[in-house]
Amino acid sequence: LAADPGRKITPDLHRIPRADGLTAHIVSAGTYKYSNNAQNEEPFCLSPFTQSERIHSVLGIPLLREKETVGVLYINYRKPNMINGDEIAIAQLLASQAAVAV
């Protein structure tokens, strides 16, 4: 993992997801979505975050608690082709545990 020391990103915790954004797609589908070519594949390439941070591989998994989506867990890489079946399985396990904690 690479970090950008000293770089601070301040999240806007009150922002509503765009209706055409990736989070909205994941919430409405109720299942994960991923891309290993996020710079060129919709809806991933439409994300300002994906573009500004030069993200190439994205995995978004809904946090489901009693059939209600309470959030979305994202895993992002700046390298292409980083998401595979093992990555998805581990992330789904993490997401199920995180949903309980939210």
Summary of the structure (lengths in Angstrom):
residues: 102
radius of gyration: 13.6
end to end distance: 25.5
largest distance: 39.1
contacts: 251
relative contact order: 0.16
helix: 32%
strand: 22%
